[in-house]
Amino acid sequence: MLKGSFPIEQFALRHTPFYYYDLELLGRTLDCIKSQSAKLPKAKVHYAVKANFNPVILKTIAASGLGADCVSGGEIRAALSAGFKPGDIVYAGVGKSDWEIELALEEGIGRFNVESAAELQVISEIACRMGRTAHISLRVNPDIGAHTHANITTGLAENKFGIGYEQLEQVLTLALSLPNISYEGLHFHIGSQILDMSDFVALCNRINSLAKSLEIKHLPLGDINVGGGLGINYEHPNHLPIADFELYFSTFKKHLHLPEGTTLHFELGRSVVAPCGSLICKVLYVKKGSSRQFAIVDASMTELIRPALYKAYHRIENLSSNEAEEIYDVVGPVCESSDVFLKSASIDRCRRGDLLAIRSAGAYGESMASCYNCRALPESVFNPEPAE
Ligand code: LLP
């Protein structure tokens, strides 16, 4: 089996499980994002902090000049302490608490992505009280289904996110009338792990027609934030370690028809960080059941919940063995039958003590970890080691 390159001598001394991050790959990914997005007339890429808020990862991304997309007061704080500029922070979320709105205003973040008329009123009230101006975009629910897992599609009318596009004019008119609110543009996000560009083309078409109807009504459009969602190749992390940013950005360049000078914002999470992270764990036991063979490892759904939650596929490699492949169900120690990383996985023969790499786990891995069963939160290892 073709495997990624890992510093296993460095791993041998460490307690497992832990997250391993290839910062060199992250650097190449960020360079690719910068060069491909620069082909658009005016683009600003934000990193979706929810994908991974490990401080080293955040600092690396902040230093590359991307903005930050946050979804809570905690994420705003994490972004600021990693070095993102307040003006480069956009803040979305259907349920912003008062303290979070106050924090965002206090810190002078660039943009609130507002998800309802009710939220708009509250932001205006708080901004008036604080003597601040809130710069806002309206998050529009474009009612577009993405070809992805049902739990990670967000742009359908049935989802809780955003303002129905048929209500947009009304809410936009309200935004223009409220004190201490400065209307700046529209925000969209249709879902995650999207590999079929026709989903983004559908989003472009929706935005084009909304832009036309606002123009007819003499309502301002402002800038456009198309959210995130670009998928990665989970099957072939070694052949295709960087998402197809060229295709992604060129899709928007080709299909969005916006007035000259319009800034286009992106909020990418998974495609930035997923490939650079692996969950490293150890085989505790190999157990031959009556019908299946299990590799029982010391990592579980508490470090990486994606397989249990979404039946998500992560490729698994045995870093300690070059023996012939065998078929295993790779499972963790947690008391849930869904604590399975992969069923019928074909992996080089496993023995107790072997190190396994669960690949493409840099996004929504560590950031979704929990302490269920009193397990410790995972540690992280970087290559190269970051300077203090
Ligand atoms: N912008 C907004 C408003 C979002 O809700 C999200 C992700 C993003 C940007 C970033 O999307 P990305 O580029 O990462 O696809 N836990 C799930 C994914 C949930 C995504 C939530 N929103 C998973 O493990 O697959």
Boltz pocket constraint, residues with backbone or C-beta under 6 A from the ligand:
constraints:
  - pocket:
      binder: B
      contacts: [[A, 48], [A, 51], [A, 69], [A, 92], [A, 152], [A, 154], [A, 188], [A, 189], [A, 191], [A, 192], [A, 193], [A, 227], [A, 228], [A, 229], [A, 230], [A, 267], [A, 268], [A, 269], [A, 270], [A, 271], [A, 306], [A, 310], [A, 363], [A, 364]]
      max_distance: 6.0
